[in-house]
């Protein structure tokens, strides 16, 4: 029997260029601190073995201090055996990086730098498929089919790449979804996809232990894997490991709703907001006045969060004569408002042009309200 923690895609030193300097620093530190979190998670689940399936570093040439500090962090977890595979971001083409890792790695770190069997303990073998370059152009796990291990050995594959087309450039490098069966693997630990995903009972992506985008919409996890013996199906338990939460909620609203309350209902509790990044997608229909109220509610809530953005492009406008009156009862502003309203309702104009007119009318309404205040 073997029990281990499967993780991947730490992406240490990921730049996060879209965010301000303060948040970038916090996101960097959150990723780095996952090394300790993964070790603690393994211990809590009675394991001392951690497999990192690629992209420990975000780039081929990470800052030297990040490499040294990562080595120190792995070394500090003295009771944990780390098996570290290169990925596509930190492939073997990064010779300076891996030469340094080989020179300075502590005794509790094994680097899986060759497609050869690693006997990590009696009756347990790791079969790694390290990428030589970012886009290898072939399935690097093929060698596992003919790799011979002693009878009664638990066989664990370790690889980094796509099992299906995730939009990667390297279509020829797609890993066979039948590899676990073809190579008699008891488990195939994969990295590359940043959300937890299983491809059959014996092939899993762990996902990143610390979320880094709004793409997946789930909490970051690692996988605790139990294999009772060769030929047995693994028992896989996802365990949350992330610090920041990335939310991309949809807020669907209709005229007459209490839009401020509806917005509040989709948010986490106040004490969690500093560690939450939010992109709200607003859909449905609202009057000009209700849209203005909702935008103000978003602006009021924004400072609670580590990051906040809202997208109103999917929100249609429900016209009310009183809203136009609120802009101006007569005169140039009234004429402009009526013109924008007509353009926003004109079926002969395409949807994008109508939405531009609707947004412009919403801005005009907001400016008129600000002037009155």
Secondary structure, DSSP 8 states (H G I E B T S, - for coil): -EEEEEEB---BT---TTS-HHHHHHHHHHHHHHHHHHHHHHHHTT--EEEEES-SBSSTT--HHHHHHHHHHHHH-TT-EEEEE--STT-TT-HHHHHHHHHH--TTEEEE-SSSEEEEETTEEEEEE--SSSS-SS-TTGGGGG----TT-EEEEEEES-SS-SS-S-GGG---TTHHHHTT-SEEEEES-SS-EESSTTEEE--BSS--SSSS-S--EEEEEEE-STT---EEEEEE--SSEEE--EEEE-TTS-HHHHHHHTS--GGGGGGEEEEEEEEEEE-HHHHHHHHHHHHHHHTTSSEEEEEEEEEEE---HHHHHHH-SSSHHHHHHHHHHHHHH-TTS-HHHHHHHHHHHHHHHHHHHHHH-
